[in-house]
Amino acid sequence: MTLKVYLSGEIHTDWRDQIISGAKDLDVQFDSAVTDHASSDDCGVRIMGDEPDKFWHDNKGAKLNAIRTRKGLADADVVVVRFGEKYKQWNAAFDAGYAAALGKSLIIMHGADHQHALKEVDAAALAVTETPQQVVEVLQYVLTGALPK
């Protein structure tokens, strides 16, 4: 059985690569948002034309990115949402809520310092982790029933 996993959230560290590498021996298919920040921000105006107002520039990009995100979330068996240390990731919280509304199995990843701020998001999750390795171990257990060694 192939498990479809959507990786959402913070784009400033290599956590996605760590999970993908750690799960290389598992039957997992990964998908994600566009993680090149400039491409993600500018996709709307690059494809549909410039906007002099930054609000409309961002609005075009957000809507275009939402097409990809909604499809990825809808197709996923499991959604992993990472909240990083540096930035407020409202989009990650939105993705977590959207995935929960779709009834997706949700794994949340964040440090202990975000525990209080994300308590409602954590309450919707089936697993709350702090590291990419823990996410890999959750996926391994789900697919094989084997505990980490």
N, C-alpha and C positions, 0 to 999 in steps of 0.2 A: 504494500500500500504506500503510495507516494503521499507525503504530507506537504500541503501547500502552505508556506509561511510567508506572511507579509511583514517586512521590517520597516517600522515607522518611527519617526522622531528625529532626534538630534543628528545633525549632519557634520559636526565639526571634529569628530574623532573616528577611529577605525573600528568601532564596535561591530558594525555589520560584517566587515571582513573577518573579524575574530570568530563570529558565530558561523559564518559560511565555511571558514577553514576548519573549525572544530567539528562541524557536522558533515565533513566531506565523505565519511563512510556511512552516512545515514541516507535513507531514501527520502530526501527533502528537496523540494523545489522552492527557491526563494524569489521573491519579488520585492520591489521597493519603489519609493518615490525617486525622482531625479535628485541625486545628491550633489551635483555640481551647483553650488549656490548661485552663481551668476546666470547659468542657463535656466535654473528654476525661476529666478526673479524676472528675467527678461524674455521668457518664452512667448508671452502674449504679444508684446510689442514687436518682437523679431518676426513673428509670423503674421500678425494682424495689423501692424502699423503703429507708429509712434503715438504717444500720448504726452501732451505738454504738462498735464497735471499728474503728480506722483500717485495720487489716489487711484486714478484710472489706469495708470501703468501697472500698479500692483494688483488692481482688480482683474485686469485681463489675464495676468499671469496666474493668479489664484484660481480663477475659473478654469483655465486650461489645465493646470495641474490637478484640479479636482476631478477631471475626467479620468486621469490615470489612477489617482488615489482611490476613487470610488470603485473602479473596476478591480483594482488589486485587493481592496478590503472585501468586496463581494465574493471574489473567487477563493479567498484564503480559507484554510481550515483553522489556522492559528494566526493571531496577530500579535507581534511583539512590538511594544512601544517603549522607546528609550527616552527618558528625561535626563538631559545632561546637566552639568554643573554650572555652565557659564551663562546661558541665555534662558529667558522665559520662553518655553515652547508651547504657545497656545495651540499651534497646529497639531502638536502631539496629543494634547488633551482632547482636541476636537476629534482626532482620529480614534482615540481610545473610546470616546463616547459613541461615535458612529459605529465602531466595531461591536461594542456592547449592545447597541440597539439592533444590530443585525444578528445578534445571538452568537457571535464568534467567540471561540476560546481565546482568552486574552491573557498574555504574559506581559507584565509591566516590569521595567528595569529602571532603577534609580538608586542613588546613594541614600544613606540613612538621614542626611540633612534635609531631604525632601519628603520624609515620611509624613509629617503633619500636613503639609500643603497638598499632598496628593492622596489623602486618606479616602476620599470618595472614589477616586480613580482606582486606588488599590482594592477597595471593597468590591468593585465590579470585576476584578481580575480573578482568574483561577490559579495564578501563580504570581508572586511578587519576588523579583530577584534583584541582585545588586551588580552582578558581573555577567559578561558574555558567556563565560564558562558554565555558570549556573543555567543559563538558557539552553546551552547545548545539552547539558545533563537532563534537563526537563524534556527536551525533544527526544533524547535517547530513551528515556524511561517510557515516554508515550508510545514510541514506535516499537520498542523491544521488550519492555517490562524489566530491563536490566538496570540495576543501581550502579552508580559510578564506583570505580575501583579505588 
